Amino acid sequence: MIAASSEADATVQPGGDQYISAALGRYARASPSSSAYNSARITFWICIRVTTFNNDLAAAIETLLNPSNVDDYIRCVVEHVFDPDSLPPTSLLHPRFKEDIPLVSDLAAFLWRQCFFYALPRRKQKKLKDSMDADPSMSLEVWRIVKSAFMEYSMKNPSRSSEVGEVIAYVLVQHLLKAPQVAAKMALKTSANMPVHGLDGIHAAFDAGAMTIFFLEAKLSYAANAGAKAYAESAKEFLSDRKQYLREYEIVSDLGNLDALSGDEREAALEYFNIMDQPRLKRRERYVGVVCYSEKKNYANKIPVGPGPIEKHEDHFADLLRSELERFRKAALKHLKANGADPAKCFVFFLAVPDVNQLRRDFYAAMGLPPPADIPEDEDAEIEEEENA
């Protein structure tokens, strides 16, 4: 494998030696046998090979993206934008509507189906897919395996309530950041040898000669402000725990989904997660908070059912939610700063549902499990205006 270089952004073009001569500028006028020309020619080909390899690695990482028709179930009202004057990048989302009714149960069923990809390592996914191709009745076994993973997790962690939030985080980071999951944390969390604390997800994408690693924290909350605060506190806890930080990289290297790649791309991808032996490889680390919260005020602000465009109810709610952007972003910024996080390295995605407990109940019903205990409601957790943030 060719090591990354500062010239890795060179553009690959066809044309052989004639193109090289044109591209080398002043060296093109030199004799093809001159040392200056040959040195430049070698450098140019190194740029081409590095760029080609980077493109191949980016394409290989993209193959780990799983199929998901997110737009059918979740609408992104505000897409995140990196603006140094408006940090952190923030997205606002909500479930799709059927006329005037938000489709929460449909969203829950969709999230349950996505658990095949979220909860199972790639190797196990492939094995089960092959089994279903040979015998469609094996789909029942697949359902049992995925369901048992959540049952084991719930029994092992009765006090944790964010399991559906973790699936939402997986789905949204795939969709909004185009970053595949590189370790199936649910499968690892059910292992007797795996500590239950740590990140809710690890995703990655390769671009411009650098690997971006996304560390995910999922929060379910009765209010957006409380969820943003919990995310910021979790990010601080993770960043202050060097041992757990290194452990997350080891998980990807030793137990992650990169084994599904092959050849040079597999080895190169794994090297980016070997931070002890490869400290100089180009990496970015970003912290993603996905907050699913109960949005009572705006769901209660309805317009009458009547003739006209059927999407008017969803559009009305989308406009109301869009108006909350600065309030939510400033609240997230306040909490991130209070916990020592760099907001330029963070993303916050808010998913507004009518009731997070109803979403959890619908999710468990889709699994065929009894409903979990409700998350306690905090009536004082309403988000505040952050005019001076």
Secondary structure as UniProt FT lines:
FT   TURN            6..9
FT   HELIX           16..23
FT   HELIX           25..29
FT   TURN            32..33
FT   HELIX           35..62
FT   TURN            63..64
FT   HELIX           70..72
FT   STRAND          74..78
FT   TURN            84..85
FT   STRAND          90..95
FT   STRAND          97..98
FT   TURN            99..100
FT   STRAND          101..102
FT   HELIX           104..119
FT   HELIX           122..134
FT   HELIX           136..138
FT   HELIX           139..156
FT   TURN            158..159
FT   HELIX           163..177
FT   STRAND          181..183
FT   HELIX           185..189
FT   TURN            192..193
FT   STRAND          201..207
FT   TURN            208..209
FT   STRAND          210..221
FT   HELIX           224..239
FT   HELIX           242..255
FT   HELIX           257..260
FT   HELIX           263..272
FT   TURN            275..277
FT   TURN            279..280
FT   STRAND          283..294
FT   HELIX           296..300
FT   TURN            310..311
FT   HELIX           312..322
FT   TURN            323..324
FT   HELIX           325..338
FT   TURN            339..340
FT   HELIX           343..345
FT   STRAND          346..353
FT   HELIX           356..367
FT   TURN            379..380
FT   TURN            387..388
//
